[in-house]
Structures are given as structure tokens and as C-alpha cells.
Amino acid sequence: MNVLCKCNFSHLRAAFKEFHKRENGNMEMIESSMRKRCEDKLTSMFLVMWVKSIKNVAMLYSELLYQSVTSLTADTARVIRIVTGRSEIDLVQIKSHYMMQYNKQLQLAVQQKCGNDTAYSNIIAMIIKN
């Protein structure tokens, strides 16, 4: 736990990469170990998200977007927050991870799920497209 708090992302990524090599790709061990050590469920979820963001930020955001657009009611606030917040940083990588993971274009998924609010859907689709 101390390592997660005291090291920067570059160092943690390098450590996880080395762990990945030594453990034959079993990165789930880190997450399950953290869950066991945390008594509080919220803390456990936070730590798992932290590890996921260290391992691959684009994959984490594509998972969050997928959860947002596949839930019964679309989490439009989360979609807006992620798309606008990441649009100038790594939205291209997020789109490609989304396509690889879910075999669907992010733009289409957002438009289909959030199509009732056409203004919102069109603006988000334009941001994703560009």
C-alpha cells in the first residue's frame, strides 16, 4: 500500500510491468491482494481503480464509458465528464480501446444509448468523432 502512495505513475507502471513478467501476466493478483487487505469496500474499490489507472488509463476510461452507456439508464453526466475531460488528452486511445474491448465504435454506442437527448448526443458525438 505504501508503494502506491509514495511512487509516481511512471515508477508504478514499471513495477507493474516487472510484476507482470515475473507472474506470467497474472495482474489480477495485485487487485485481489488489495481487496483482501482493505476492510472498507469503498477503499477497496478506490485502490482497484487506482491500479487500473496505473496499468492503462485508456482502458480504464473505456470500461467506465461502457458501463455508462450499457446501464439501464445512461449515465450522461459520466459520459460528458469523461469525453470532455479526456478529449484533448487521450480520447483517441480511449476510442481504440473501446473498439478493441467491445467491438463497437464509441461514437455509435453513445448516440444509440443517449439518442433521446439529441443536442447532448450530437455534441458528444462530434467531440468523439474529432
matplotlib code that plots the C-alpha trace (Angstrom):
import matplotlib.pyplot as plt

x = [0.0, 2.8, 4.3, 1.0, 1.1, 4.7, 5.6, 4.8, 2.8, 6.0, 7.6, 4.4, 3.9, 7.5, 6.9, 3.7, 5.3, 8.1, 5.5, 3.6, 6.7, 7.5, 4.0, 3.3, 0.8, -1.3, -2.0, -5.3, -3.2, -2.4, -6.1, -7.3, -4.5, -5.6, -9.2, -8.3, -6.2, -9.0, -11.8, -13.8, -15.4, -15.1, -11.4, -11.0, -12.8, -10.7, -7.5, -8.5, -9.4, -6.1, -4.2, -6.3, -5.5, -1.8, -1.8, -3.7, -5.6, -7.3, -8.6, -10.0, -11.9, -13.2, -14.5, -16.2, -17.8, -19.0, -20.6, -22.2, -23.8, -24.8, -26.6, -30.4, -30.3, -27.4, -25.1, -24.9, -23.0, -20.2, -20.1, -19.9, -17.2, -15.0, -15.4, -14.9, -12.2, -10.1, -10.9, -7.5, -5.5, -6.2, -9.6, -8.1, -6.6, -9.9, -11.8, -9.4, -9.5, -13.3, -13.4, -10.9, -12.7, -16.4, -16.2, -18.3, -17.5, -17.7, -19.5, -22.3, -22.7, -23.1, -25.5, -27.6, -27.9, -28.2, -30.2, -33.2, -31.3, -30.3, -28.4, -26.3, -25.8, -24.8, -22.3, -20.7, -20.6, -18.9, -16.2, -15.6, -15.5, -12.9]
y = [0.0, 2.4, 1.9, 3.1, 6.3, 7.2, 6.4, 8.3, 6.7, 6.0, 4.1, 2.2, 1.3, 0.0, -2.0, -3.5, -4.3, -6.2, -8.0, -8.9, -10.5, -12.4, -13.6, -14.8, -12.0, -12.5, -8.9, -9.9, -10.9, -7.3, -6.3, -9.3, -8.8, -5.2, -6.2, -8.6, -6.0, -3.4, -3.8, -0.9, -1.7, 1.9, 1.9, -1.4, -0.1, 3.1, 1.1, -1.2, 1.8, 3.3, 0.2, 0.0, 3.7, 3.0, -0.1, 1.6, 4.8, 4.5, 1.0, 2.3, 5.1, 2.8, 0.5, 3.4, 4.6, 1.1, 0.9, 4.3, 3.5, -0.1, 0.6, 0.7, 4.4, 6.1, 7.9, 11.0, 13.0, 10.5, 10.3, 14.1, 14.3, 11.6, 12.7, 16.4, 15.9, 13.5, 15.0, 16.8, 14.2, 10.6, 10.3, 8.7, 5.9, 5.5, 5.1, 2.5, 0.5, 0.7, -0.7, -3.5, -4.4, -4.1, -4.4, -1.3, 2.4, 4.6, 7.3, 4.9, 3.5, 7.0, 8.0, 4.9, 5.0, 8.7, 9.4, 10.8, 13.9, 14.8, 18.0, 16.3, 13.2, 15.3, 17.4, 14.4, 12.5, 15.5, 15.6, 11.9, 12.0, 14.7]
z = [0.0, 0.8, -2.7, -4.3, -2.2, -2.4, -6.1, -9.2, -12.1, -14.2, -11.4, -10.6, -14.3, -14.4, -11.2, -12.6, -15.9, -14.0, -11.8, -15.0, -16.4, -13.2, -12.5, -16.1, -16.7, -13.6, -12.7, -11.0, -8.0, -7.2, -7.3, -5.3, -2.7, -2.3, -1.8, 0.9, 2.8, 2.8, 5.2, 3.8, 0.4, -0.8, -0.1, -1.9, -5.0, -4.9, -4.8, -7.6, -9.8, -8.9, -10.0, -13.2, -14.0, -13.4, -15.7, -18.6, -18.3, -21.7, -20.9, -17.6, -19.3, -22.0, -19.3, -17.5, -20.7, -21.5, -18.1, -18.6, -21.9, -21.2, -17.9, -17.9, -17.8, -19.5, -17.1, -19.2, -16.6, -16.5, -20.3, -20.6, -17.9, -19.5, -23.1, -22.4, -19.8, -21.9, -25.4, -25.6, -23.7, -24.8, -26.3, -29.4, -27.3, -25.4, -28.6, -29.9, -26.6, -26.7, -30.2, -29.2, -26.0, -27.1, -30.9, -31.3, -32.0, -29.0, -31.0, -32.1, -28.6, -27.1, -29.9, -29.5, -25.8, -25.3, -28.5, -26.6, -25.8, -29.3, -28.5, -26.0, -28.2, -31.2, -29.3, -27.6, -30.9, -32.6, -29.8, -30.1, -33.9, -34.0]

ax = plt.figure().add_subplot(projection="3d")
ax.plot(x, y, z, "-o")
ax.set_aspect("equal")
plt.show()
